[in-house]
Amino acid sequence: MPTAYIYLIIAIVFETIGTSALQASQQFSKLGPSVIVVIAYGISFFLLGLSLKTIPVGIAYAIWSALGIVMIACIGWVIFGQTLDVAAVIGLSMIIGGVGVIHLFSNSVSH
């Protein structure tokens, strides 16, 4: 796997950590989770910037958005007890499918 994609995947992981901590910070009223938000987003954007040296911004953002949405939905379901109905699962599957189509068939992505 090219280094740029590794940076992007790690960036997405830190973004989901930051977003999860954002929920836990209760609108920045809890110090610990608030600090995690700032650090995680900082690392995430730094790594996203490194990935953009190779991956086109539109493609990187599509992957970032799709995987971030799915990961946050799963974290919300498992950790915060938020519900996912059938329509949500179908929609999340379509998002992942869309990124797969871009990655597999688009000439915009370097293979």
N, C-alpha and C positions, 0 to 999 in steps of 0.2 A: 504494500500500500504506500503510495507517495506520501512524503512528509507533510505536505500541505493538508491532506485529508486527515492525517493523524492530529495535526494542530486543530483542525476544524472540529473533529469529534471531541477532543478534550475541551475545546471552547464551549461546545454545546453542553457538555457535562457540567462545567462551571456555571454556565448560564442557568441551568436547571437547579443547581445548588443555590444560586443567588435568588432565583424566583421562589424557591421553596422557603428560603430564609426570610424573604420578603413577606410571605404569608405568616410565618412564625413571629415576625417582628411586631405584628399588630400595629401597623401604620407607624413604624419606627419608634414605638413606645418601649421596646425592650432592647437594651444595649447589645447583648450578645448576638442575637440574630441580625441586628442592624449592621454590626461590624462585618459579619459574614457576607451580607448583601454587598457591601462596598468592595470588599476584597475579592469575592467570587466574580462580580461583574467586571472588576478591573482586570483580573486574569483572563476572563473570557474574551473581553474586547481586545486585549493584547494578542492573544492567540488567534482570534479572528483576523486581526490585521496581518499576522504572519501568513495565514493561509491565503489571503488575498494577493500575495505576491505571485501566486500560481493559478489559483482558481478564479474565474470571472466572478465579479461581485453578485450578479444576478443568480448564478448557480449556487454560490456559497450561501447566499441569503435564503434561497429556496430550501436547501438542505438544512440550514440553521433553523429556519422557521418550522419546517415539517417535523424534524426530530425533536425540537424543543417542545412543540405542541403535544406530541405523543408522550414524551417523557413526563412533562408536567401533568398531563391528564392521568397518567399512571400513578405518579407520586400523589396527586390529589386524591385519587381513589384509595390507594394503599395507606398513606400516612394520615391524610386529613379527613378520610371517610366520605369524600364526595362521590356522588353516584355517576355512573356512566350507563346510559340506557342503550338500547340497540341502535338507535339513530346515531348516537355519539360514536359508538364503536365502528359503525359503517363509515361515518365521516372521517374518522381517524385513519381507517384503512385506505380510504380514497386519497388522503393526503400522502401517505407513505407510497401508495401506488403511483401518484403523480411524480414524486421525486424519483422513483424507480424508472419511470418512462423517460424523464429528463436525462438521468444518468446513463441509461442503456442506449437510448436512441437519438439523443440530441447531438448535433455537431458542435454545440457550444461547450461541451465538456471534453477536456483532454483525457483520453483513455490511456 
